[in-house]
Amino acid sequence: MDKKSLSERDICSKYIAPAIQRAGWDMHKQVLEEFGFTAGRIMVRGKLHSRGERKRADYILSYQKNLPIAVIEAKDNKHSVGSGMQQALGYAEALDVPFVFSSNGDGFLFHDRTATGAQVETELSLDQFPSPDELWQRYCQWKGLDDQAQKRIEAPYYDDGSGRMPRYYQMNAINRTVEAVARGQDRVLLVMATGTGKTYTAFQIIWRLWKSKQKKRILFLADRNILVDQTKNNDFKPFGSAMTKIAKRQIDTSYEIYLSLYQAVTGAEEEKNIYKQFSPDFFDLIVIDECHRGSAAEDSAWREILDYFSNATHVGLTATPKETKEVSSITYFGEPVYSYTLKQGIEDGFLAPYKVVRIDFDKDLQGWRPPKGMRDKNGELIEDRIYNLKDMDRNLVIEARTQLVAQKVSEFLKATDPFQKTIVFCDDINHAERMRQALVNLNPKRIAENRKYVMRITGDDQEGKAELDNFIDPEARYPVIATTSKLMTTGVDAQTCKLVVLDQHIKSMTEFKQIIGRGTRINEDYGKFWFTIMDFKKATELFADPAFDGEPVVIYEPGSGEPPVPPDEPEGGSTGQPGSGEEGPTTTAGPGEGGVGKPRIKYVVAGVPVYVIAERVQYYGPDGKLITESLRDYTRACVKKQFASLDDFLRRWSDAEQKKAIIDEMAAQGVMWEALAEEVEAKRGQPLDPFDLVCHVAFDQPPLTRKERAEQVKKRNYFAKYSGAARQVLEALLDKYADTGIESIEDMQILKIDPFSQIGAPLELVKAFGGKPGYQQAIHELEDQLYGTSA
């Protein structure tokens, strides 16, 4: 057998798989073959989206289920033994595995990421592949796990029998945490972007530690009642009767898994000691969800719980580790054992990418100065100064501005989908109410259909808060638009939210990331693949901040025994105290706003016109940066990544067995065919072939329409060498090409429809060409004629 003639799959089945098996690996329990571990990045242009290719490892080897330790990349025998190594190293880095192999069927190149000496890569014969025990011992040594710790990390995952596996990054987070606890680490921080399944990850961590009896009694703390209930009824359901929710301040010490609101174990002074009904050593493990919300603050009421149960292991979960001069999650928990960022989630296709619509108003950018002696609607004398963006809706309410924001939001919904779930973030409750009124008045038809089309969902409004569940329920149509200030910034799992409106002053990176997280969930069943951010207050300028989605940075590092509040810094920021989190209509002024503690006057003015002076759309680019780019520029960049020159493209196109393969490959790389055709054809007036779209847009060649290409073939009298049914079929295929494009004529199923079915049955038509090879040859010749490659 000529090994060089074998496909990559043949090399896998004839050489690589037998070598793994001979080394003692169980092919059913320990080996995942051709395993896709990402979902494929979603790329958006215009109203369309496409998915990129998934990252797919040829083999992932696990010591036991969900404990991967090695990856193998296979190539056919025309490649060298190590030609898959660089690709495999990229996969190994993502999958958090130390042992990396590349093979072409002759042997293996082995890269040991645990090696500290000079010999990092070695060549092995097919019979030298290491056994599971050999790699496992090396893995445990690398991780610093002694014999006792090894046994602890072998605690199994929860398996419901459905075959559900954690995503690769969830597995990394779970394994890293369980390993840290096995080594005796008592403060652990996990950073995972909103929408990546923190609660499911927490469940598996708790399950493994509980089932292995490492941690017998466990407290899970969350900051929203809805989160506790969702957790109890969904991800944590397998704990069954061993689990309880602390409610009504009643303590029953007979359970093992406790779920609680921070607020349920803190509060007014007389209620504050509820958790002291437990002994300080009662809990072995405390998991703190959304731990950025103050649990690390020295003066936080929530922190008291952690201090009381200080002997327990504390695991903090957050999308945004709080790093301010006042409070540091990292200072409390230590460096994250694992981070999975928004950027990574979008790159992998697990989180929705976004477009940003930035709208600037004249009064925001150019400022507004009141005429001398002008009073506002409430009779207040307006201070004579220039008011600009930082004052809007805080010191100054221009009614026309609120109206214009509501108008832009309404216009967007009408032009796209009036029923896409929308959150409008406002500066305070008063602002949220004004925005609700403006949106109601601009959408009378929708309000007539259902008064809950627009709802204010804020901490002070019981009816609005009662609609929160309906807003986040994909099955519930109403409410569609929610106006809010702080209540919905975190912990609201709005899977189908497609529009996030920012009319709020956001200066905190933590808050910004949380707000963006409201839109990042994907829900394919409801057509949610991406979302739009509409920004009226320049909040998205935070995208340019190096801290956006970078590794968390500690700003202040207190020494031993020092509080996390720097001694010469004034107290400020969130203290993490329980409450609605809403800012009411009257607040106190900050520096330069009338003096600390002095009530801030908010002027309300009518009759001042506001105009849009700039409006632009930006996309979240592959490098995590926002790009303002035309569809043509984007396509040109995509094509030139794949094809160095026009000749290179022409050669690939001509050599392709099926043109559809190239069309699909380019779609996976981000070329939006439908949107591109729509834009270019609008100027041409007739449909263009993908071939012409690429040549025209990427290489500046004058395009021909499909009809023009078909006419050229007819003029050449190419069909003269065929007769009877064969000639009729080719003429009909040429007409089909002019109507529907190249992909349809490459599919043999076309022979089952008119006009082909009137000429004869598919089998007869293929026989007219002397059989299937003759028919396929005729199609290739027709394509050569269409694209001029043999002309």
C-alpha positions in Angstrom: 0.0 0.0 0.0 1.3 3.4 -0.9 1.0 5.4 2.3 1.4 8.7 0.4 -1.9 8.1 -1.4 -3.9 7.7 1.8 -6.2 10.5 3.0 -5.7 12.0 6.5 -8.7 10.0 7.7 -7.1 6.8 6.4 -3.9 7.7 8.2 -5.9 8.1 11.4 -7.7 4.8 11.2 -4.9 2.7 9.9 -1.9 4.0 11.9 -2.7 6.6 14.6 -5.7 5.0 16.3 -4.1 1.6 16.5 -0.9 3.1 18.1 -3.0 4.9 20.7 -5.0 1.7 21.5 -1.8 -0.4 21.8 -0.5 2.2 24.4 -3.5 1.3 26.6 -5.9 4.1 25.9 -9.6 3.2 25.9 -10.9 4.4 22.6 -14.5 4.8 23.9 -13.9 6.3 27.3 -10.6 8.2 27.0 -10.4 9.3 23.4 -12.5 12.0 21.6 -12.0 11.8 17.8 -12.5 14.8 15.4 -13.8 16.8 18.3 -15.1 20.3 17.6 -14.5 22.4 20.7 -15.5 25.9 19.5 -18.8 26.9 17.8 -17.3 29.0 15.0 -17.2 32.8 15.3 -20.4 34.6 14.2 -19.6 37.3 11.6 -22.1 40.0 10.9 -22.5 42.4 8.0 -25.6 44.4 7.4 -28.6 42.3 8.5 -26.9 39.0 7.7 -24.5 36.7 9.6 -22.5 33.6 9.0 -20.5 31.2 11.1 -16.8 30.7 10.8 -15.1 27.3 11.0 -15.1 25.4 14.3 -11.7 24.5 15.9 -11.6 20.8 15.6 -8.9 18.5 17.2 -8.2 15.2 15.5 -7.8 13.5 18.9 -8.3 14.7 22.5 -7.0 12.2 25.2 -8.5 12.3 28.7 -7.3 10.4 31.7 -10.9 10.2 32.8 -14.0 12.0 31.4 -13.6 15.8 31.3 -10.0 15.6 32.4 -8.1 16.2 29.1 -4.3 15.9 29.1 -3.2 15.5 25.5 -4.1 16.5 22.0 -3.0 14.9 18.6 -3.1 16.6 15.3 -3.0 14.3 12.2 -1.8 15.0 8.7 -1.7 12.8 5.6 1.7 11.2 4.7 2.6 13.8 2.1 3.3 16.0 5.1 6.2 15.6 7.6 5.6 14.1 11.0 5.7 17.5 12.7 3.8 19.6 10.2 0.7 19.6 12.5 2.6 20.7 15.6 1.9 24.4 15.5 -1.8 23.9 15.0 -1.8 21.3 17.8 0.0 23.7 20.2 -2.7 26.3 19.6 -5.4 23.8 20.4 -3.4 22.6 23.5 -3.2 26.1 24.8 -6.9 26.6 24.5 -7.8 23.2 25.9 -5.3 23.7 28.8 -3.5 20.4 28.1 0.3 19.9 28.5 1.0 17.0 26.1 0.9 17.7 22.3 1.5 15.3 19.4 1.7 15.6 15.7 1.6 12.6 13.3 1.6 11.7 9.6 1.3 8.0 10.2 5.1 7.3 10.3 5.4 8.1 14.0 4.8 11.0 16.4 6.5 14.3 17.2 5.9 14.8 21.0 5.9 18.3 22.5 6.0 18.3 26.3 4.8 21.6 27.7 5.8 20.5 31.2 9.5 20.0 30.2 11.9 22.4 31.8 15.1 21.1 30.2 16.3 21.5 26.6 14.4 18.5 25.2 10.9 19.9 24.7 10.2 18.0 21.5 11.1 14.4 20.7 10.2 12.0 17.9 8.6 8.7 18.8 7.8 5.6 16.8 4.3 4.4 16.5 5.0 1.8 19.3 6.4 4.4 21.7 3.2 6.4 22.3 2.9 6.9 26.1 0.3 5.2 28.2 -2.5 7.0 30.2 -0.8 6.3 33.5 2.6 7.7 32.3 1.0 10.9 31.0 -1.2 11.3 34.1 1.7 11.0 36.5 3.6 13.6 34.5 0.5 15.8 34.5 0.1 15.6 38.3 3.7 16.4 38.9 3.4 19.4 36.6 0.4 20.6 38.5 2.1 20.1 41.9 -0.4 17.5 43.1 0.8 14.9 45.6 -0.8 11.5 45.9 -3.6 12.7 48.2 -4.4 15.7 45.9 -4.4 13.4 42.9 -7.2 11.3 44.4 -9.1 14.5 45.1 -9.0 15.8 41.5 -10.3 12.4 40.2 -13.7 13.3 41.7 -16.2 12.8 38.7 -18.3 15.4 37.1 -22.1 15.2 37.3 -23.5 13.3 34.3 -27.2 13.3 33.6 -26.9 10.6 31.0 -27.8 12.9 28.1 -24.2 13.1 26.8 -24.0 16.8 27.7 -20.4 17.9 28.2 -19.1 21.1 29.6 -17.7 23.5 27.0 -13.9 23.4 26.9 -13.5 26.7 28.8 -16.0 25.5 31.5 -13.9 22.3 31.8 -10.8 24.4 32.2 -12.4 26.6 34.9 -13.8 23.6 36.8 -10.6 21.6 36.7 -8.4 24.5 37.6 -10.6 25.3 40.6 -10.8 21.7 41.8 -7.0 21.4 41.4 -6.4 24.7 43.4 -8.7 23.4 46.2 -6.9 20.0 46.2 -3.6 21.8 46.7 -5.0 23.6 49.7 -5.7 27.0 48.2 -8.5 28.6 50.3 -9.2 31.7 48.2 -10.0 31.1 44.5 -11.1 33.6 41.8 -12.7 32.6 38.5 -13.2 35.3 35.8 -15.8 34.3 33.1 -17.5 36.7 30.7 -21.3 37.2 31.1 -23.2 34.5 29.2 -20.6 31.8 29.4 -22.3 29.7 32.0 -20.8 30.7 35.4 -23.7 29.0 37.3 -23.3 25.7 35.5 -19.5 25.9 36.1 -20.1 26.6 39.8 -22.5 23.6 40.0 -19.9 21.2 38.6 -17.2 22.5 41.0 -19.5 22.1 44.0 -20.7 18.7 42.8 -17.2 17.3 42.4 -16.0 18.7 45.8 -19.3 17.6 47.6 -19.5 14.1 46.1 -15.8 13.4 46.9 -16.6 14.5 50.5 -13.8 17.1 50.3 -16.4 19.8 51.1 -19.5 18.5 53.0 -21.4 21.7 53.7 -21.6 24.5 51.1 -23.1 28.0 50.9 -23.8 29.5 47.5 -24.3 33.3 47.7 -25.9 35.4 44.9 -27.1 39.0 44.8 -30.5 38.7 43.2 -33.5 36.7 44.3 -34.3 35.7 40.7 -30.7 34.3 40.4 -31.1 32.2 43.5 -34.4 30.8 42.3 -33.1 30.1 38.7 -30.0 28.4 40.2 -32.1 26.2 42.5 -34.6 25.2 39.8 -32.1 24.7 36.9 -28.4 24.1 37.2 -28.5 23.0 40.9 -31.5 20.7 40.6 -29.5 17.5 40.9 -28.6 18.3 44.5 -32.3 17.5 45.3 -33.2 17.1 48.9 -29.7 17.9 50.2 -30.3 21.5 49.1 -32.3 24.4 50.6 -32.7 28.1 50.1 -32.3 30.3 53.2 -35.6 32.2 53.4 -37.5 34.1 56.0 -34.3 34.2 58.1 -35.1 30.6 59.2 -32.0 28.4 59.7 -32.2 24.6 59.5 -28.8 22.9 59.9 -29.8 19.6 58.5 -29.0 20.4 54.9 -25.7 20.3 53.1 -26.1 22.7 50.2 -27.4 26.2 51.1 -28.4 28.9 48.6 -28.9 32.4 49.8 -29.2 36.0 48.9 -26.5 38.2 50.4 -29.4 40.3 51.7 -31.0 37.3 53.4 -28.1 36.9 55.8 -27.4 40.6 56.3 -29.6 43.7 56.7 -30.7 45.8 59.7 -28.7 45.4 62.8 -31.2 43.2 64.7 -31.4 40.8 61.6 -27.8 40.9 60.7 -26.8 38.0 62.9 -28.9 35.4 61.2 -25.8 33.7 59.8 -24.4 33.4 63.3 -26.9 30.7 64.0 -24.4 28.6 62.0 -21.1 28.0 63.8 -18.1 29.6 62.2 -16.8 26.2 61.1 -20.2 25.0 59.7 -19.4 25.6 56.0 -16.4 24.1 54.2 -17.0 26.0 51.0 -18.6 29.3 50.1 -19.1 30.2 46.4 -19.8 33.9 45.8 -21.5 34.7 42.6 -21.0 38.1 41.0 -18.3 38.7 43.7 -17.3 42.0 42.2 -20.5 43.5 43.7 -18.8 44.4 47.0 -17.9 41.1 48.8 -14.2 42.1 48.6 -14.8 45.5 50.1 -13.5 45.8 53.7 -16.6 47.7 54.9 -19.1 45.7 53.0 -22.0 44.0 54.9 -21.5 41.0 52.6 -17.8 40.8 53.6 -18.9 40.1 57.2 -20.2 36.7 56.1 -16.9 35.8 54.5 -15.0 37.0 57.6 -17.3 35.0 59.9 -16.7 31.8 57.9 -13.1 32.6 57.2 -12.0 29.0 57.7 -14.0 27.9 54.7 -12.7 27.8 51.2 -14.0 30.9 49.3 -14.5 30.7 45.5 -15.4 34.0 43.8 -17.1 34.1 40.4 -17.3 37.2 38.3 -17.3 38.5 34.7 -15.6 41.7 35.9 -13.2 41.5 38.8 -13.5 44.8 40.5 -10.3 46.8 40.4 -10.7 50.3 41.7 -8.7 52.4 44.2 -11.4 51.5 46.8 -11.8 47.8 46.4 -10.0 44.9 44.7 -11.4 41.4 44.2 -7.9 40.2 43.3 -6.4 41.6 46.5 -9.0 39.5 48.4 -9.1 36.3 46.3 -5.7 36.3 44.6 -5.0 36.1 40.9 -7.7 34.3 38.9 -7.0 30.6 38.5 -8.7 30.9 35.1 -10.0 33.7 32.9 -12.3 33.5 29.9 -13.0 36.9 28.4 -15.8 38.4 26.2 -13.3 38.6 23.4 -12.5 34.9 23.6 -16.2 34.0 23.8 -17.0 36.0 20.7 -13.9 34.5 18.9 -15.1 31.0 19.7 -18.7 31.6 18.7 -20.2 31.1 22.1 -21.0 34.8 22.6 -22.8 37.2 20.3 -20.8 39.8 18.5 -22.2 43.3 18.3 -22.5 46.4 16.2 -22.3 49.8 17.8 -24.4 52.7 16.6 -23.0 55.9 18.0 -25.3 59.0 17.8 -24.0 62.4 18.8 -26.2 65.4 19.5 -25.3 69.1 19.0 -26.1 70.2 22.6 -24.0 67.3 24.0 -20.8 68.1 22.0 -21.1 71.8 21.3 -22.7 72.6 24.7 -25.7 74.8 25.6 -25.7 78.1 27.6 -29.0 79.4 28.9 -30.0 83.0 28.1 -29.4 85.3 31.0 -32.0 85.0 33.8 -33.7 81.9 32.2 -35.7 79.8 34.6 -36.5 76.1 34.1 -40.0 74.5 34.1 -40.0 74.4 37.9 -39.2 78.1 38.2 -35.5 77.5 39.2 -33.1 80.1 38.0 -30.6 78.2 35.7 -27.0 78.8 36.6 -25.2 80.6 33.8 -22.6 78.3 32.4 -22.1 76.0 29.4 -23.8 72.6 29.9 -22.6 69.7 27.8 -22.7 65.9 27.6 -21.6 65.3 31.2 -24.5 67.4 32.5 -27.3 65.8 30.4 -29.9 64.0 32.6 -27.8 64.7 35.7 -27.7 68.5 36.1 -29.8 69.4 33.1 -32.8 67.7 31.5 -33.5 68.9 27.9 -36.9 67.4 27.1 -36.2 67.5 23.4 -33.1 65.4 23.9 -35.0 62.6 25.7 -37.6 62.8 22.9 -34.8 62.5 20.2 -33.2 59.4 21.9 -36.7 57.7 22.1 -37.3 58.7 18.5 -34.0 57.1 17.3 -34.7 53.9 19.3 -38.2 53.7 17.8 -36.9 54.3 14.3 -34.3 51.6 14.7 -36.9 49.1 16.0 -39.4 49.9 13.2 -36.6 49.5 10.5 -35.4 46.2 11.9 -37.8 44.3 14.2 -40.4 46.2 16.4 -40.5 43.2 18.8 -36.8 42.7 19.5 -36.2 42.8 23.2 -34.5 46.2 24.1 -33.0 47.6 27.3 -32.6 51.3 27.6 -30.1 52.2 30.3 -30.8 55.6 31.8 -29.1 57.7 34.5 -31.6 57.4 37.2 -35.2 56.4 38.0 -36.6 59.8 36.9 -34.7 59.6 33.6 -36.0 56.0 33.1 -39.6 57.2 33.7 -39.3 60.1 31.2 -37.8 57.7 28.7 -40.7 55.3 29.2 -43.2 58.1 28.6 -41.4 59.3 25.4 -41.3 55.7 24.0 -45.0 55.1 24.8 -46.0 58.3 23.0 -43.9 57.4 19.9 -45.3 53.9 19.7 -49.1 54.3 20.1 -50.0 51.4 17.8 -47.9 49.0 19.7 -49.2 50.3 23.1 -52.8 49.9 21.8 -51.9 46.2 21.1 -50.5 45.7 24.6 -49.8 48.4 27.2 -46.7 46.4 28.4 -44.9 47.0 25.1 -42.8 49.5 27.1 -42.2 49.1 30.8 -40.0 50.9 33.3 -38.2 48.1 35.3 -36.5 49.8 38.3 -36.0 49.0 41.9 -38.8 51.3 43.2 -41.6 50.1 40.8 -43.3 46.8 41.9 -45.3 46.4 38.7 -42.2 47.0 36.6 -40.1 44.6 38.7 -42.9 42.0 38.4 -42.4 42.1 34.6 -38.7 41.3 34.7 -39.3 37.5 34.4 -41.5 38.1 31.3 -38.9 40.4 29.8 -36.2 37.7 30.0 -38.5 34.8 29.0 -37.9 34.1 25.3 -41.5 32.8 25.0 -43.1 36.0 26.4 -43.6 38.7 23.8 -44.1 41.5 26.3 -42.5 43.7 27.6 -40.5 44.5 24.5 -38.7 47.6 25.7 -37.5 48.0 29.3 -36.2 51.3 30.5 -34.0 51.0 33.6 -31.1 52.5 35.4 -29.2 50.0 37.7 -31.6 47.1 38.3 -30.8 45.3 35.0 -27.1 45.8 34.8 -26.2 42.4 36.2 -27.6 38.9 36.6 -30.4 39.4 34.2 -30.2 36.5 31.7 -31.9 38.3 28.7 -31.1 35.7 26.1 -33.1 37.4 23.3 -32.1 41.0 24.0 -31.0 42.3 20.6 -30.7 46.0 21.4 -28.9 47.6 24.3 -29.3 51.4 24.4 -26.8 53.5 26.4 -28.1 56.8 27.5 -26.3 56.6 30.8 -23.0 58.1 32.0 -20.9 55.0 32.5 -17.4 55.6 33.8 -16.8 52.3 35.5 -15.3 49.5 33.4 -17.0 46.9 35.7 -20.4 48.4 35.1 -19.8 48.8 31.3 -18.8 45.2 30.9 -21.9 44.1 32.9 -24.2 46.2 30.8 -22.7 44.9 27.5 -23.1 41.4 28.9 -26.9 41.9 28.7 -26.7 41.3 25.0 -24.0 38.7 24.6 -26.0 35.6 24.9 -26.8 33.6 21.7 -30.2 32.0 21.3 -30.3 30.3 17.9 -33.9 29.0 18.4 -35.1 32.7 18.5 -32.7 34.0 15.8 -30.5 35.8 18.2 -26.9 35.6 16.8 -25.7 39.2 17.4 -26.9 42.4 18.9 -26.7 46.2 18.6 -25.5 48.7 21.1 -27.0 52.2 20.6 -24.8 54.8 22.3 -25.9 58.3 23.0 -23.4 59.2 25.8 -20.0 58.1 24.4 -20.0 55.2 26.8 -18.5 52.9 24.0 -15.4 55.0 24.1 -14.5 52.6 26.9 -13.9 50.0 24.2 -10.7 51.8 23.5 -9.6 51.5 27.1 -6.8 48.9 27.5 -8.6 47.6 30.5 -11.5 46.5 28.3 -11.3 42.7 28.1 -7.6 42.7 29.0 -6.2 40.7 31.9 -7.4 42.2 35.3 -4.9 44.6 36.8 -4.5 45.4 40.5 -4.3 49.1 41.0 -3.5 49.1 44.7 -1.8 46.2 46.6 -2.1 46.6 50.3 0.5 44.9 52.5 -0.2 42.3 55.1 -3.0 43.4 57.5 -3.7 46.6 55.5 -7.3 47.3 54.4 -8.1 47.4 50.6 -8.9 51.2 51.0 -5.7 53.2 50.5 -5.2 55.5 53.6 -4.8 58.7 51.6 -7.7 58.0 49.3 -11.2 59.3 50.1 -13.9 56.7 50.5 -16.0 56.3 47.4 -17.5 54.0 44.8 -19.8 51.0 45.5 -19.6 49.6 49.0 -21.6 46.6 47.9 -24.4 47.4 50.5 -27.6 45.4 49.7 -30.5 47.3 48.2 -32.1 47.9 44.9 -29.0 49.5 43.4 -31.1 52.3 41.8 -30.2 55.9 41.9 -33.2 58.0 42.7 -34.2 61.3 41.1 -32.3 63.5 43.5 -28.6 62.8 44.2 -25.8 64.7 45.9 -23.3 66.6 43.9 -19.7 65.4 43.3 -16.6 67.6 43.2 -17.2 70.6 41.0 -21.0 70.0 41.1 -21.9 72.3 43.9 -19.9 70.8 46.8 -19.9 67.4 48.5 -23.2 66.5 50.1 -25.1 69.5 48.7 -28.3 68.4 46.9 -27.7 68.7 43.2 -30.4 70.8 41.4 -31.6 69.2 38.2 -32.8 71.8 35.7 -35.6 70.8 33.4 -36.0 72.8 30.2 -38.5 72.7 27.4 -38.4 74.4 24.0 -34.7 73.9 23.4 -34.2 72.0 20.1 -31.7 69.2 19.8 -30.2 67.9 16.5 -28.2 64.8 15.5 -24.8 65.9 14.2 -23.1 62.5 13.7 -24.3 58.9 13.3 -22.1 56.0 12.4 -22.1 52.2 12.6 -19.2 50.2 13.8 -18.4 46.5 14.0 -16.6 44.4 16.6 -13.6 43.2 14.6 -11.6 40.0 14.8 -8.9 41.6 16.9 -11.5 42.8 19.5 -11.4 46.4 18.3 -14.3 48.3 16.9 -13.9 49.0 13.2 -15.8 51.5 11.0 -15.5 49.9 7.6 -17.5 49.5 4.4 -18.6 46.1 3.3 -16.4 46.4 0.2 -13.3 47.1 2.3 -14.1 44.3 4.6 -14.6 41.8 1.7 -11.4 42.9 0.1 -9.5 42.3 3.3 -11.1 38.8 3.7 -10.3 37.8 0.1 -6.7 39.0 0.2 -6.1 37.0 3.4 -6.9 33.9 1.3 -5.6 34.8 -2.2 -2.4 36.7 -2.7 -3.3 37.9 -6.2 -6.0 37.8 -8.9 -4.0 35.0 -10.6 -4.0 33.0 -7.3 -7.8 33.3 -7.1 -8.3 32.4 -10.8 -6.1 29.4 -10.4 -8.0 28.1 -7.3 -11.4 28.8 -8.9 -10.4 27.0 -12.1 -8.9 24.0 -10.2 -11.9 23.5 -7.8 -13.9 20.4 -8.4 -16.9 22.4 -7.2 -17.1 26.2 -7.1 -19.5 25.8 -4.2 -16.6 24.6 -2.0 -14.7 27.9 -2.5 -17.9 29.9 -2.0 -18.5 28.1 1.3 -14.9 28.4 2.4 -14.9 32.2 1.8 -18.2 32.5 3.7 -16.6 30.8 6.7 -13.8 33.4 6.5 -16.3 36.2 6.7 -17.4 37.1 3.2 -21.1 38.0 3.3 -22.2 37.0 -0.2 -25.9 38.1 0.1 -25.1 41.5 1.6 -22.2 42.1 -0.9 -24.4 41.1 -3.9 -27.1 43.4 -2.7 -24.8 46.3 -2.4 -22.9 45.8 -5.8 -26.0 44.7 -7.8 -27.9 47.7 -6.7 -25.5 49.7 -8.9 -25.4 47.1 -11.7 -29.1 46.3 -11.8 -28.6 42.6 -12.5 -27.4 39.6 -10.5 -23.6 38.9 -10.4 -21.8 35.6 -9.8 -19.6 35.2 -6.7 -16.7 35.0 -9.1 -17.4 38.4 -10.4 -18.1 39.9 -7.0 -14.6 38.8 -5.9 -12.9 39.9 -9.0 -14.7 43.3 -9.0 -14.6 44.1 -5.2 -11.2 42.6 -4.3 -9.2 43.0 -7.5 -11.0 45.9 -9.3 -11.9 43.9 -12.4 -15.0 45.0 -14.4 -17.7 42.5 -13.6 -20.1 40.7 -16.0 -23.6 39.8 -14.9 -24.6 36.1 -15.0 -26.8 36.8 -18.0 -23.8 38.4 -19.8 -21.7 35.3 -19.1 -24.4 33.0 -20.3 -24.8 35.0 -23.5 -21.1 34.8 -24.2 -21.2 31.0 -24.0 -24.1 30.9 -26.4 -22.3 33.0 -28.9 -19.3 30.6 -28.9 -21.6 27.8 -30.2 -20.0 25.6 -27.6 -23.0 23.2 -27.6 -22.5 22.1 -31.2 -20.6 19.0 -30.2 -23.6 17.8 -28.2 -27.0 16.6 -29.6 -30.4 15.4 -28.4 -31.1 15.3 -24.7 -27.5 16.2 -23.7 -27.6 19.4 -25.6 -31.1 20.3 -24.2 -29.8 19.7 -20.7 -26.7 21.9 -21.2 -28.8 24.7 -22.7 -31.3 24.5 -19.7 -28.3 24.5 -17.3 -27.0 27.6 -18.8 -30.4 29.3 -18.4 -30.5 28.1 -14.8 -27.1 29.6 -14.2 -28.3 33.0 -15.5 -31.3 32.8 -13.2 -29.9 31.3 -10.0 -26.1 31.0 -10.1 -23.3 28.5 -10.2 -24.2 26.5 -7.0 -27.5 25.2 -8.4 -26.1 23.8 -11.6 -23.4 21.9 -9.6 -26.1 20.0 -7.7 -27.3 16.9 -9.6 -30.7 17.2 -7.8 -31.5 19.9 -10.3 -32.2 17.2 -12.9 -35.4 16.3 -10.9 -37.1 19.7 -11.5 -38.5 21.6 -14.5 -37.5 22.0 -17.3 -35.2 18.9 -16.9 -38.0 16.6 -15.7 -39.8 17.4 -19.0 -36.8 16.3 -21.1 -36.5 12.9 -19.2 -35.8 11.1 -15.9 -32.5 12.0 -14.2 -31.0 8.6 -15.0 -31.9 9.0 -18.7 -30.4 12.5 -18.8 -27.1 11.3 -17.2 -27.0 8.4 -19.7 -27.2 10.9 -22.5 -23.7 12.0 -21.5 -22.5 8.3 -21.3 -22.9 8.1 -17.6 -22.1 10.1 -14.4 -18.4 10.8 -15.2 -19.4 12.1 -18.7 -22.1 14.3 -17.1 -19.6 15.7 -14.5 -17.1 16.3 -17.3 -19.6 18.3 -19.3 -20.4 20.5 -16.2 -16.7 21.2 -15.8 -16.4 22.2 -19.4 -19.5 24.4 -19.1 -17.9 26.1 -16.1 -14.6 26.6 -18.1 -16.6 28.3 -20.8 -18.5 30.5 -18.4 -15.4 31.8 -16.7 -13.3 31.9 -19.8 -10.6 29.6 -18.5 -10.5 27.6 -21.8 -11.7 30.4 -24.1 
